[in-house]
Amino acid sequence: MYPRVTIDVKKYEENVRYMQGLCRDNGLTMMAVTKVFCAAQPLVDVLNELNVDFIADSRIENLEAMKTDQKKVLLRLPSIHEAERVIQHTDLSLNSEIKTVEALNEAAGRLGRCHGVILMIDIGDLREGVFYKENVLNTIREIKALKHIDLTGIGTNLTCFGGIVPTADTLKKLIDVIDMAKRMLKTEFEIVSGGNSSHIHLLLKGKEIPEVNNLRLGESLILGRETAYGKTIDNMHQDVITLEADLIEIKHKPSFPEGEIGMNAFGQVPKFDDYGLMKRGILAIGKQDVDYHEIIPYDTRIRLVGSSSDHIIVDLTNTENDYQVGDVLKFKLSYGSLLSVMTSKYVGKRYV
Ligand SMILES: Cc1ncc(COP(=O)(O)O)c(C=O)c1O
């Protein structure tokens, strides 16, 4: 059945093993992030077998559903409304709002548990975290006063919203906060979570940040690349997951629509270039499953023309292959397309 993704479990295992080694050699623990593949159990099983330090996901539903004995971490700041679920199904969560941590404290008290919190500091990427220039010490003091919360760590996230690259200078802002907490509040952090796959370029260049002792890694494990500059990592696989979709129509048609151009199915007025007559194919996969800009054909002579909800239109004019209806085209995936195809229930999942 098509469309489908093929997920190479062995390649994922080799990637995780490699990164686990790199982290270990640099004195880092690793949180393996599962959200990009919706915490699919066959890949979670790999993490179980390799005994990763932590499994992390941004969705509480994924953390609830996965079968694991590894420590579980909620990556997205908890919603205050899901405090009880967070306590029940995770060991640690990343936090920046005292009101939410208080709700977690109450829920933990009710359930007779103690919950670990990693306080997120925003050092310039401008997504989550207490801004480093604000009174972070107050927040630390307030969290430490809570009976059922353990302030296990401090962390930061970069290259997610603002595209800020982790450098020694940028990370110094986090380290200054840590030093201040040590000096003023005698607070030590068991975990200093320095970032995500964008941090790896520092490891590869041998630029160790000694204060950082943990990374949260998703994309690098599945796409075999660091995310500060998008460079592939030697010894890692870039093709753990590939997409296949089948051709349901192949016709020679003009490349420029005929008639008055109004709105397309998405309320936009489309623009076209006229390439003359074209051999056009239609794939049985569409916007509902994936953004066509984010898939890369293995046959590099195929051009992606556009898509509607259920169709992607391809230009087959220049390919050397004589594709027929029913033939299957294979695609490499970006992080964005991986997220959406793994989430789409219309895309089959095949493990090899
Ligand atoms: C807070 C946080 N940390 C780490 C990650 C993992 O990032 P990456 O996939 O770039 O390694 C994410 C995203 O999934 C995240 O939201």
The ligand as an SDF file (V2000), in Angstrom:
LIG
                    3D

 16 16  0  0  0  0  0  0  0  0999 V2000
   12.9790   21.6820   23.8830 C   0  0  0  0  0  0  0  0  0  0  0  0
   13.5120   20.7970   22.8120 C   0  0  0  0  0  0  0  0  0  0  0  0
   14.6830   20.2050   22.9890 N   0  0  0  0  0  0  0  0  0  0  0  0
   15.2020   19.3830   22.0490 C   0  0  0  0  0  0  0  0  0  0  0  0
   14.5350   19.1230   20.8710 C   0  0  0  0  0  0  0  0  0  0  0  0
   15.1780   18.2300   19.8510 C   0  0  0  0  0  0  0  0  0  0  0  0
   15.6860   19.0010   18.8200 O   0  0  0  0  0  0  0  0  0  0  0  0
   16.4560   18.3400   17.5730 P   0  0  0  0  0  0  0  0  0  0  0  0
   15.4770   17.4930   16.8750 O   0  0  0  0  0  0  0  0  0  0  0  0
   16.9330   19.4960   16.7780 O   0  0  0  0  0  0  0  0  0  0  0  0
   17.5820   17.5500   18.1530 O   0  0  0  0  0  0  0  0  0  0  0  0
   13.3060   19.7410   20.6450 C   0  0  0  0  0  0  0  0  0  0  0  0
   12.5360   19.4800   19.4300 C   0  0  0  0  0  0  0  0  0  0  0  0
   12.1390   18.3940   19.1420 O   0  0  0  0  0  0  0  0  0  0  0  0
   12.7710   20.5890   21.6400 C   0  0  0  0  0  0  0  0  0  0  0  0
   11.5940   21.1850   21.4710 O   0  0  0  0  0  0  0  0  0  0  0  0
  1  2  1  0
  2  3  1  0
  2 15  2  0
  3  4  2  0
  4  5  1  0
  5  6  1  0
  5 12  2  0
  6  7  1  0
  7  8  1  0
  8  9  2  0
  8 10  1  0
  8 11  1  0
 12 13  1  0
 12 15  1  0
 13 14  2  0
 15 16  1  0
M  END
$$$$
